[in-house]
Amino acid sequence: MRVLIQLFAIVPTLATQAFQQPALRVPIAISFGAIGGALSRYYLGLWLTDLFGNNFPYGTLFVNLTGSFLMGLSIALTGEHFWQLSPDLILSIVVGFLGSYTTFSSYELDSIKLINQGQYITFASYWLGSCILGLIAIQLGIMLAKLISRLTI
């Protein structure tokens, strides 16, 4: 019992020291943001499906558009130093929350960076390639799943 009490006494000190290390602090910050983003995406999808039905992916469209808007807003406000946020908090918002809320916002951010850098051919290849190859990848995944299900029956 005495050892357990001593262990609990040093845990706060160890935790404080651990959070001083970026190798631990950064992934934790991203993870906390990701939890919020994933849950927001899930519950917004449920709510919009209840509200409008499931004949169109309203939830996905809403999340993709709002995620892109929030990505642009966040990057602009932090890049122009309107928001004085710690790098860990920026990672938590941009990579964690928005990254799990929608990967579409990251795709759009990468696209606009290429446009702003004047890399139009790279942008077009990335933009079209992501759409076309993404559809092909989904179809290949479906085909592989069907093949696996036939082989295991």
C-alpha positions in Angstrom: 0.0 0.0 0.0 2.9 2.3 0.8 4.4 1.8 -2.6 1.1 2.6 -4.3 0.8 5.8 -2.4 4.4 6.8 -3.3 3.7 5.9 -6.9 0.6 8.2 -7.0 2.6 10.9 -5.4 5.1 11.0 -8.3 2.6 10.6 -11.2 1.9 14.3 -11.5 5.6 15.1 -11.7 6.1 12.4 -14.3 3.1 13.6 -16.3 4.4 17.2 -16.3 7.8 16.1 -17.5 6.3 13.9 -20.2 4.2 16.7 -21.6 7.3 18.9 -21.9 8.4 16.5 -24.6 7.1 17.4 -28.1 7.3 13.7 -29.2 4.5 13.0 -26.7 2.7 16.3 -26.5 2.1 16.8 -30.3 0.4 13.4 -30.9 -1.7 13.8 -27.8 -2.8 17.3 -29.0 -3.7 15.9 -32.5 -5.5 13.0 -30.9 -7.7 15.2 -28.7 -8.6 17.3 -31.7 -9.3 14.2 -33.8 -11.8 12.9 -31.3 -13.8 16.1 -31.5 -13.7 16.1 -35.3 -14.7 12.5 -35.7 -17.6 12.8 -33.3 -18.7 16.1 -34.9 -18.7 14.5 -38.3 -20.7 11.5 -37.0 -23.4 13.4 -35.2 -23.8 16.0 -37.9 -24.3 13.2 -40.4 -26.9 11.6 -38.2 -28.7 14.9 -37.6 -28.7 15.9 -41.3 -29.9 12.5 -42.3 -32.8 12.7 -39.8 -33.6 16.2 -41.1 -33.4 15.7 -44.9 -33.4 11.9 -45.4 -30.8 9.7 -47.0 -31.5 10.2 -50.7 -28.5 12.5 -50.9 -25.3 12.6 -48.8 -26.2 15.9 -47.2 -24.0 15.1 -44.1 -20.9 14.5 -46.2 -21.5 17.6 -48.4 -22.0 19.7 -45.3 -19.0 18.4 -43.5 -16.8 18.8 -46.6 -17.9 22.4 -47.3 -17.7 23.5 -43.6 -14.4 21.7 -43.1 -12.9 23.4 -46.1 -14.2 26.8 -44.9 -12.9 26.2 -41.4 -9.5 25.0 -42.8 -9.1 28.2 -44.8 -10.2 30.3 -41.9 -7.9 28.6 -39.5 -4.9 28.7 -41.8 -5.4 32.4 -42.7 -6.0 33.6 -39.1 -3.0 31.7 -37.8 -0.8 32.5 -40.8 -1.6 36.2 -40.6 -1.1 36.1 -36.8 -4.6 37.2 -36.0 -4.7 34.3 -33.7 -1.8 33.9 -31.4 -2.1 30.2 -30.8 0.5 27.7 -29.7 1.8 25.4 -32.5 0.3 22.4 -30.5 -3.1 24.0 -30.5 -2.9 24.8 -34.2 -2.0 21.1 -34.9 -4.9 20.0 -32.7 -7.4 22.2 -34.7 -6.0 21.8 -38.2 -4.6 18.3 -38.2 -6.6 16.7 -35.4 -10.1 18.2 -35.5 -10.4 19.2 -39.2 -8.3 16.2 -40.4 -10.8 13.8 -38.8 -13.8 16.0 -39.4 -13.1 15.9 -43.1 -10.0 14.9 -45.2 -11.6 16.9 -48.0 -10.5 20.1 -46.3 -6.9 18.9 -46.3 -7.3 17.9 -50.0 -8.6 21.4 -50.8 -5.8 23.1 -48.7 -3.2 21.1 -50.7 -4.9 22.1 -53.9 -5.0 25.8 -53.1 -1.3 25.7 -52.1 -0.4 24.3 -55.5 -2.4 27.0 -57.2 -0.9 29.8 -55.1 2.6 28.4 -56.0 1.8 28.5 -59.7 2.1 24.7 -60.0 -1.0 24.4 -62.2 -0.1 21.1 -63.9 0.7 19.5 -60.5 -2.5 20.9 -59.1 -4.6 19.5 -62.0 -2.9 16.1 -61.7 -3.5 16.0 -57.9 -7.0 17.3 -58.1 -8.2 15.0 -60.9 -6.0 12.1 -59.8 -7.5 12.2 -56.3 -11.0 12.1 -57.6 -10.5 9.6 -60.4 -8.0 7.3 -58.6 -10.1 7.6 -55.4 -13.1 6.2 -57.2 -11.0 3.5 -58.8 -9.6 2.6 -55.3 -13.0 2.4 -53.8 -14.2 0.1 -56.6 -11.1 -2.1 -56.2 -11.7 -2.3 -52.5 -15.3 -3.4 -53.1 -14.1 -6.0 -55.7 -11.5 -7.4 -53.3 -14.1 -7.6 -50.5 -16.4 -9.5 -52.8 -13.6 -11.9 -53.8 -12.6 -12.5 -50.2 -16.2 -13.2 -49.2 -16.6 -15.7 -52.0 -13.3 -17.4 -51.1 -14.3 -17.7 -47.4 -17.8 -19.2 -48.0 
